[in-house]
Amino acid sequence: MPTWFAAVIALAAITATYLFCVRPMLRGRCATTITGTALDEREMDRQLGELREEVRILRAQDALDAGQPPSGTPGPAR
């Protein structure tokens, strides 16, 4: 392999690394940076809370349809 060809390949690799990794990271748009994800995290937490509540309601409804008290709630006092 000629030396100039290896140099071209190395230069292409360095350029691609800069364009697709270093530059987006410096601008804060890289997938590995934390900046800008606080809003996404809050939105995801809100959606998870809604889904957990929906699952809890569906499980309680299923238990009532089966004639059993839902788990996690106290039964009748004895």
Residue, then its C-alpha position, 0 to 999 in steps of 0.5 A: m500500500p502506498t504511503w500517500f494512500a494510507a495518509v488519505i485514509a487516515l485523513a478521512a478517518i480524522t475528518a469523519t471523527y471530527l464532523f460526526c463526533v467532536r463537533p456535535m459534542l462541542r455544540g451540545r448535540c451529541a447523544t452522550t452529552i447531558t445538556g438539554t436532556a432535563l426536559d426530556e427526562r421530566e417528560m419521560d418521568r411524567q409519562l412513566g407515572e401515567l403509565r404506572e397509574e394506568v397499569r395499577i387501575l387495570r390490575a385493580q379492575d381485573a381483580l374486581d372482575a375476578g371477585q378478588p380484592p386487589s393486591g396491596t389493599p387491606g382486606p376486611a377486618r376480622 
